[in-house]
Amino acid sequence: MARRSTGQGDPDATQGFDAFAPESVAPDPAVLRSRRRFARRQWARRWLAWKPVLAVVLLIALLVGGIWLVFFSSYLAVSGVRVAGVEQMKPAEVERAAAVPDGEPLARVDLDRVRTRVESLAAVKSADVTRQWPDEVLITVVERQPVAVVEIGGQLRGMDSEGVVFRSYAKAPAGLPRVQTSASTGTEALREGALVVGSLPGDLASQVDHVDVQTVDEISLELRDGREVEWGSAEHSGQKAEVLADLLAAVDAQHYDVSVPGQPTTKG
């Protein structure tokens, strides 16, 4: 009986098996570079597609963050109020009237309401309120300036050129003429008297002892030396002041009438 050959020790048989073994092949560098370029192009296309979306998301995040920072956070909240332009008033008085809420975000402070409250003070002619970033409110005040002193209810009060009574005096300041009124003198007549006083040049105003205001058309001056001037209404006060100055220099009289500045008269 013949034996099968196992192929052991047979060189040809071994060589036959080696012919079918898988070979180890090195990757082609050109193929690798091509694959890398393809991957980069794919990533670039994805980035170009997502880039606008990411930009919009970032913009929205910045916008929301900015709104929160300015309008709702405590980082830009009011921590102080500064008052400028006051000489007769005290800054604390203006601050109390302004009532700026401490700790409120500066952007949410109602500047118009603050200005209205400050201008409600009798001594304030006007006010300007601005934000001073990051955390301060600036109130710039224009104070009323007295042009005369008027006695109301037995008390001396300062009056500005608009006829607004805004402060009290224990004693009439030197250089300010007095305005005398009657019980029937109205606000409009008082305003007319203030306009007369405000129209007087400095050298003439210094000669006036007081201004007597009865009605809007019955205003007269009494000079410090006792002479009287019939003024009439506040209309054409500038022209009347010029005429009166010329009359005082040219005519020595007791009574001057400039109510009609084109036809002044004198008596005594």
SULHUUR-V153013 format. One record per pair of residues at least 24 apart in sequence whose ideal C-beta (glycine too) atoms are under 10 Angstrom apart, sorted by the first residue. I is the first residue (numbers start at 0). GAP is how many residues later the second one is. Records with the same first field share a line. If there is no record, write none. Layout:
BEGIN
I: GAP  GAP
END
This chain:
BEGIN
66: 40
67: 37
68: 36  38
69: 35  36  37  38  63  64
70: 34  35  36  37
71: 33  35  36
72: 32
73: 29  30  31  61
74: 30  31  59  60
75: 29  30  31  32  55  57  58  59
76: 24  25  26  27  28  29  30  31  32  57  58
77: 24  25  26  27  28  30  31  53  56  57  58  59
78: 24  27  55  56  57  58
79: 52  55  56  57  58
80: 33  48  51  55  56  57  58
81: 50  54  55  56  57  58
82: 35  44  54  55  56  57  58
83: 44  54  55  56  57
84: 39  41  42  43  54  55  56  57  58
85: 37  38  53  54  55  56  57
86: 54  56  58
87: 35  55  56  57  58  70  78  79
88: 32  34  35  52  54  55  78
90: 48  50
92: 25  28  30  31
93: 24  27  29  30  33  45  47  49
94: 42  44
95: 25
96: 24  27  30  42
97: 29  31  39  41  43
99: 29  36  37  39
100: 36
101: 35
102: 32
103: 33
104: 30
105: 25  26  27  28  29  30  31
106: 24  26
108: 28
110: 26  28
113: 25
114: 24
120: 45
121: 35  36  38  42  43  44  45
122: 35  37  41  43  44
123: 42
124: 35  36  37  39  41
142: 24
144: 53
145: 27  30  48  51
146: 29  30  32  46  47  48  49  50  51  52  53  58
147: 24  28  29  30  31  42  45  46  48  49  50  52  57  60  62  63  65
148: 24  27  28  29  30  48  61
149: 27  28  29  30  31  35  40  43  44  47  60  61  63
150: 27  28  29  30  59
151: 27  29  33  38
158: 31  32  34  35  38  39
159: 34  37  38
160: 30  33  34  35  36  37  38
161: 28  29  32  33  36
162: 24  25  26  27  28  29  30  31  32  34  35  50  71
163: 26  27  30
164: 25  29
171: 38
173: 32
174: 27  30  31
175: 29  32
176: 28  29  30  31  32  33  34  44  45  46  47
177: 30  31  32  33  34  44
178: 31  32  33  34  40
179: 29  30  31  32  33  34  40  42
180: 30  31  32  33
181: 30  31  32  33  36
183: 30  31
184: 27  28  29  30  31  33
185: 27  29  30
187: 27  28
188: 24  25  26  27  28  29  30  44  45
189: 26
190: 25  43
191: 24  25  26  27  39  40  41  42  43  45
192: 26  38  41
193: 40
194: 24  38  39  40  42
195: 24  25  35  36  37  38  39  41  44  45
196: 24  37  40
197: 36  39
198: 32  35  37  38  39  40  41  42  43
199: 37  38  40  41  44  45
200: 37  40  41  44
202: 42
203: 25  37  38  40  41  44
204: 36
206: 37  38  41
216: 42
217: 41
218: 40
219: 35  36  37  39
220: 35  37
222: 25  33
224: 29
225: 28
226: 25  26  27  28  29  39  41
227: 25  26  27  28  29  39  40
228: 26  27  28  29  30  35  37
229: 25  26  27  28  29  30  34  35  37
230: 25  26  27  28  30
231: 25  26  27  28  29
232: 26
234: 24  26
235: 24  25  26
236: 24
239: 24
END
